[in-house]
Amino acid sequence: MARLDVKTQDPERYAQVKAEQEELKLQFSMAAFGTSVARLCPYCEHKIEILYRGEHGPSRAKCPNCGEEVVFPPIAFRLYTA
């Protein structure tokens, strides 16, 4: 359960951000780009984040499942056609 219920605290801001997020999901979804990659925690294999096609720098994240801090290397991927 979330610690902070932003939906009830500021419904106007929540609606604005939710609409922006839905637009971004459509823009970068698998239907638009055809591929995505999930970064998994190396300790417990929990999905930490999803990356869409492009270049991504190194990142550091704390796994919400096991609590370990994980550093991910940079990644760049494209769709290759033969």
C-alpha angles and dihedrals in degrees: 000000000000119000093219124039102211092170092070098030096058110004094172094056090042091055092048094049092043090055091049091049092050090051091051091048090054092046095051101027125125090259090063099041104018098223144058137170128220120216109218129199107254090215102052103004092238114157107252102174144348121230125202124215113295140062121317127185126222116291141187123216138169113232110238090208105052101011095234119140112237131194117208124202122234116277134197123181137167138177110264119203123198 
